[in-house]
């Protein structure tokens, strides 16, 4: 019975070391840079939704491996701070596809329907941004989607 307990402890220690090591390695594999900014539509701040950056080209990355996307919730003043591996760490250095996800107002019961976002049908004017080492500040302008 002692051998089983000791074996279980070794298994748990090995699993913990692997998880810590794998998690640290994954974040270190892709260098991030701080990213903050604002989202506007017709010169006014967009007050609800999410900005997401999907890596497209990352220097030194293996083909097909570009790192995790970064995302950030819009604040009431239209501002955002992006996170990838840790809160506020920014986005992977490289070229990204820009995405905007509008946020609908929630329903309070099953009979209610969510209120559609006033920003539904909008998309980023610039479809791609490049994140460089150091601090990055973005202004993302939304425009109506083409019909």
Protein Blocks (a to p, Z undefined) as FASTA:
>chain_A
ZZmmmmmmmmmmmmmmmmmmmmmmmmmmpccddddddddeehiacfbdcdddddfbdghi
aehiabjaddddddfkopacddfkbghiapaeddddddddddddddfbfkbccdddfkgo
iacfblbdcddehjdddddddddddZZ
